[in-house]
């Protein structure tokens, strides 16, 4: 079994998901993929980044890690002929999504995020399961255009819809849907080949992850291109697979609480063994699943627990 120390060491420098494809672990050259229409996917910056080009400017979804922001912005300029970034979305508060904030925020670029994301960006925060202390971002680096439920904007003929669903990995995860190109950027709400990690320190939990997956399935069509935090373009099938996995996880953590099992006993029962071959080691996922559910027990979110 992986030790807690090794888990913490590995997660300190990793995005909020596990089992990243090997290509995305490298700090090498950025890679681009055309998504159709005016959209391009950039990989290798710490998180997937989507760039939409309009006649007078760009809309960018996610900003990679701070240490890769300059290279990422240079690549965006190369792709667009140095068009200005009109708007930047942060789908989460976590650093791997907000690197471009450090360059674009001081320039006055519109940075769109859920209000909870802005609050976390400005917080002095210790994440115990990562053993990591996150310091507040300067005000000019934080999101400056926030919302609570949904919003929309126009980029030439492309209607962009964005919104918050539920407390999945954090309490500020959002989607950004380019409806014309039918490209749906979902950040950490979908992890096709690994385990979504429900960060209880910033509001994530299994019920929110299930609600988010269900709502994304309702939004995504048969031909929708989904862009998660890492990996290549996927589709509805991966959402359906995640929904099944989360349903099983909910059943097992419900069983654990209903039978008075400790987190150690829960881990020892190997409740996600059927998913190991496709998703990897579930230990950190299960630990966060258990702890994030524990915080919800007083509200009777887990049936029959009281």
ROBAFI-518585 format. One record per residue (C-alpha): x, y negated, z negated; residue number from 1; residue in three letters. Coordinates in steps of 0.2 Angstrom, whole numbers. Layout:
<rs>
- X, Y, Z, NUM, ala $
...
</rs>
This chain:
<rs>
- 0, 0, 0, 1, unk $
- 6, -17, 4, 2, unk $
- 12, -27, -11, 3, unk $
- 4, -43, -17, 4, unk $
- 21, -52, -15, 5, unk $
- 23, -46, 3, 6, unk $
- 5, -51, 7, 7, unk $
- 8, -68, 0, 8, unk $
- 24, -71, 9, 9, unk $
- 17, -65, 26, 10, unk $
- 2, -76, 24, 11, unk $
- 10, -92, 19, 12, unk $
- 16, -95, 37, 13, unk $
- 1, -87, 46, 14, unk $
- -16, -93, 52, 15, unk $
- -31, -88, 43, 16, unk $
- -32, -71, 51, 17, unk $
- -21, -55, 51, 18, unk $
- -15, -44, 65, 19, unk $
- -10, -57, 77, 20, unk $
- -5, -51, 94, 21, unk $
- 14, -50, 95, 22, unk $
- 15, -63, 109, 23, unk $
- 7, -76, 97, 24, unk $
- 20, -73, 83, 25, unk $
- 34, -80, 94, 26, unk $
- 39, -98, 93, 27, unk $
- 43, -99, 111, 28, unk $
- 36, -107, 127, 29, unk $
- 18, -112, 128, 30, unk $
- 7, -102, 139, 31, unk $
- -8, -109, 149, 32, unk $
- -23, -101, 156, 33, unk $
- -36, -109, 167, 34, unk $
- -54, -106, 160, 35, unk $
- -64, -113, 174, 36, unk $
- -69, -130, 179, 37, unk $
- -58, -143, 171, 38, unk $
- -53, -132, 156, 39, unk $
- -37, -125, 151, 40, unk $
- -32, -114, 137, 41, unk $
- -14, -117, 129, 42, unk $
- -7, -103, 118, 43, unk $
- 8, -102, 107, 44, unk $
- 6, -118, 97, 45, unk $
- 1, -110, 81, 46, unk $
- -18, -109, 86, 47, unk $
- -27, -108, 103, 48, unk $
- -29, -125, 110, 49, unk $
- -42, -129, 124, 50, unk $
- -40, -145, 135, 51, unk $
- -54, -152, 145, 52, unk $
- -50, -165, 158, 53, unk $
- -61, -179, 163, 54, unk $
- -59, -193, 175, 55, unk $
- -53, -205, 162, 56, unk $
- -47, -194, 148, 57, unk $
- -46, -178, 139, 58, unk $
- -55, -169, 126, 59, unk $
- -44, -157, 116, 60, unk $
- -50, -143, 104, 61, unk $
- -37, -139, 90, 62, unk $
- -20, -146, 88, 63, unk $
- -8, -132, 84, 64, unk $
- 5, -133, 70, 65, unk $
- 13, -149, 65, 66, unk $
- 30, -143, 70, 67, unk $
- 24, -139, 87, 68, unk $
- 14, -155, 90, 69, unk $
- 26, -164, 101, 70, unk $
- 29, -149, 113, 71, unk $
- 10, -147, 113, 72, unk $
- 7, -165, 117, 73, unk $
- 20, -165, 131, 74, unk $
- 12, -149, 139, 75, unk $
- -5, -158, 138, 76, unk $
- 3, -173, 147, 77, unk $
- 11, -162, 160, 78, unk $
- -6, -153, 164, 79, unk $
- -16, -169, 165, 80, unk $
- -4, -181, 173, 81, unk $
- -2, -190, 156, 82, unk $
- -21, -194, 154, 83, unk $
- -25, -200, 137, 84, unk $
- -33, -189, 124, 85, unk $
- -50, -197, 121, 86, unk $
- -56, -185, 107, 87, unk $
- -48, -171, 97, 88, unk $
- -58, -158, 88, 89, unk $
- -52, -149, 72, 90, unk $
- -62, -133, 70, 91, unk $
- -54, -130, 52, 92, unk $
- -44, -140, 40, 93, unk $
- -30, -128, 40, 94, unk $
- -13, -134, 46, 95, unk $
- -12, -123, 61, 96, unk $
- -27, -132, 69, 97, unk $
- -22, -150, 65, 98, unk $
- -4, -153, 71, 99, unk $
- -9, -165, 84, 100, unk $
- -18, -176, 71, 101, unk $
- 0, -182, 65, 102, unk $
- 3, -189, 83, 103, unk $
- -14, -195, 88, 104, unk $
- -22, -201, 72, 105, unk $
- -10, -215, 70, 106, unk $
- -14, -220, 88, 107, unk $
- -32, -222, 84, 108, unk $
- -38, -207, 93, 109, unk $
- -55, -200, 89, 110, unk $
- -53, -185, 78, 111, unk $
- -70, -175, 76, 112, unk $
- -73, -162, 62, 113, unk $
- -85, -157, 49, 114, unk $
- -85, -168, 34, 115, unk $
- -79, -154, 23, 116, unk $
- -64, -152, 34, 117, unk $
- -60, -170, 31, 118, unk $
- -62, -168, 13, 119, unk $
- -50, -153, 12, 120, unk $
- -37, -163, 23, 121, unk $
- -37, -176, 10, 122, unk $
- -36, -164, -5, 123, unk $
- -22, -159, -16, 124, unk $
- -25, -140, -15, 125, unk $
- -17, -124, -21, 126, unk $
- -22, -108, -13, 127, unk $
- -18, -94, -25, 128, unk $
- -20, -80, -13, 129, unk $
- -7, -88, -2, 130, unk $
- 3, -95, -17, 131, unk $
- 4, -111, -6, 132, unk $
- 2, -129, -11, 133, unk $
- -6, -140, 2, 134, unk $
- -3, -159, 0, 135, unk $
- -16, -172, 6, 136, unk $
- -14, -178, 24, 137, unk $
- -11, -197, 26, 138, unk $
- -28, -205, 29, 139, unk $
- -23, -210, 47, 140, unk $
- -20, -191, 50, 141, unk $
- -36, -185, 44, 142, unk $
- -52, -183, 54, 143, unk $
- -60, -200, 57, 144, unk $
- -77, -195, 65, 145, unk $
- -86, -182, 54, 146, unk $
- -103, -174, 54, 147, unk $
- -113, -161, 44, 148, unk $
- -124, -151, 56, 149, unk $
- -122, -154, 75, 150, unk $
- -117, -166, 88, 151, unk $
- -114, -168, 107, 152, unk $
- -104, -178, 119, 153, unk $
- -102, -180, 138, 154, unk $
- -86, -178, 148, 155, unk $
- -91, -183, 166, 156, unk $
- -103, -169, 170, 157, unk $
- -98, -158, 156, 158, unk $
- -110, -157, 141, 159, unk $
- -100, -153, 125, 160, unk $
- -111, -147, 110, 161, unk $
- -103, -144, 93, 162, unk $
- -109, -139, 76, 163, unk $
- -107, -131, 59, 164, unk $
- -116, -114, 56, 165, unk $
- -111, -108, 38, 166, unk $
- -97, -105, 26, 167, unk $
- -87, -92, 35, 168, unk $
- -68, -93, 33, 169, unk $
- -70, -111, 25, 170, unk $
- -85, -122, 22, 171, unk $
- -80, -133, 37, 172, unk $
- -78, -121, 52, 173, unk $
- -86, -127, 68, 174, unk $
- -89, -122, 86, 175, unk $
- -86, -132, 101, 176, unk $
- -96, -127, 117, 177, unk $
- -92, -133, 134, 178, unk $
- -110, -129, 141, 179, unk $
- -106, -132, 159, 180, unk $
- -91, -121, 160, 181, unk $
- -99, -110, 147, 182, unk $
- -83, -109, 136, 183, unk $
- -86, -107, 117, 184, unk $
- -72, -112, 106, 185, unk $
- -75, -103, 89, 186, unk $
- -59, -105, 79, 187, unk $
- -57, -93, 65, 188, unk $
- -75, -88, 65, 189, unk $
- -70, -73, 77, 190, unk $
- -55, -62, 75, 191, unk $
- -56, -49, 89, 192, unk $
- -42, -38, 84, 193, unk $
- -39, -41, 66, 194, unk $
- -48, -46, 50, 195, unk $
- -57, -63, 47, 196, unk $
- -50, -69, 30, 197, unk $
- -64, -78, 19, 198, unk $
- -54, -91, 10, 199, unk $
- -64, -92, -6, 200, unk $
- -54, -107, -12, 201, unk $
- -62, -118, 2, 202, unk $
- -79, -110, 3, 203, unk $
- -78, -95, 14, 204, unk $
- -87, -79, 10, 205, unk $
- -95, -63, 18, 206, unk $
- -113, -70, 19, 207, unk $
- -106, -85, 28, 208, unk $
- -96, -75, 40, 209, unk $
- -111, -64, 44, 210, unk $
- -122, -80, 47, 211, unk $
- -109, -87, 58, 212, unk $
- -107, -72, 69, 213, unk $
- -126, -70, 71, 214, unk $
- -128, -88, 76, 215, unk $
- -113, -87, 89, 216, unk $
- -121, -71, 96, 217, unk $
- -137, -81, 99, 218, unk $
- -127, -95, 107, 219, unk $
- -116, -84, 118, 220, unk $
- -123, -77, 134, 221, unk $
- -117, -62, 144, 222, unk $
- -104, -72, 154, 223, unk $
- -99, -84, 140, 224, unk $
- -80, -86, 138, 225, unk $
- -75, -86, 119, 226, unk $
- -59, -93, 113, 227, unk $
- -55, -88, 95, 228, unk $
- -40, -95, 85, 229, unk $
- -28, -83, 93, 230, unk $
- -27, -70, 107, 231, unk $
- -35, -71, 124, 232, unk $
- -52, -75, 131, 233, unk $
- -65, -63, 125, 234, unk $
- -84, -61, 126, 235, unk $
- -100, -56, 117, 236, unk $
- -94, -38, 115, 237, unk $
- -81, -44, 102, 238, unk $
- -94, -54, 93, 239, unk $
- -105, -38, 92, 240, unk $
- -91, -28, 86, 241, unk $
- -87, -41, 72, 242, unk $
- -105, -41, 67, 243, unk $
- -105, -22, 65, 244, unk $
- -89, -23, 55, 245, unk $
- -95, -37, 43, 246, unk $
- -111, -27, 40, 247, unk $
- -101, -12, 34, 248, unk $
- -90, -23, 24, 249, unk $
- -106, -31, 15, 250, unk $
- -113, -14, 11, 251, unk $
- -97, -8, 4, 252, unk $
- -94, -24, -7, 253, unk $
- -112, -23, -13, 254, unk $
- -109, -5, -18, 255, unk $
- -93, -10, -28, 256, unk $
- -102, -24, -38, 257, unk $
- -118, -13, -41, 258, unk $
- -107, 1, -48, 259, unk $
- -95, -10, -58, 260, unk $
- -80, -7, -48, 261, unk $
- -64, -18, -51, 262, unk $
- -55, -25, -36, 263, unk $
- -42, -12, -38, 264, unk $
- -55, 2, -38, 265, unk $
- -63, -6, -23, 266, unk $
- -46, -6, -13, 267, unk $
- -43, 12, -18, 268, unk $
- -59, 18, -11, 269, unk $
- -53, 12, 6, 270, unk $
- -70, 6, 12, 271, unk $
- -64, 0, 29, 272, unk $
- -54, 15, 34, 273, unk $
- -65, 18, 50, 274, unk $
- -58, 1, 56, 275, unk $
- -40, 3, 53, 276, unk $
- -35, 9, 70, 277, unk $
- -43, -6, 79, 278, unk $
- -40, -20, 66, 279, unk $
- -25, -15, 56, 280, unk $
- -22, -15, 37, 281, unk $
- -37, -22, 28, 282, unk $
- -30, -25, 11, 283, unk $
- -30, -44, 11, 284, unk $
- -47, -44, 20, 285, unk $
- -54, -33, 6, 286, unk $
- -46, -43, -8, 287, unk $
- -53, -59, -2, 288, unk $
- -70, -51, 2, 289, unk $
- -71, -45, -16, 290, unk $
- -66, -61, -24, 291, unk $
- -76, -72, -13, 292, unk $
- -92, -62, -16, 293, unk $
- -88, -62, -35, 294, unk $
- -90, -81, -34, 295, unk $
- -108, -79, -27, 296, unk $
- -114, -66, -39, 297, unk $
- -123, -78, -51, 298, unk $
- -133, -84, -36, 299, unk $
- -138, -66, -33, 300, unk $
- -132, -66, -15, 301, unk $
- -128, -48, -17, 302, unk $
- -144, -38, -18, 303, unk $
- -147, -28, -35, 304, unk $
- -132, -35, -43, 305, unk $
- -142, -42, -57, 306, unk $
</rs>
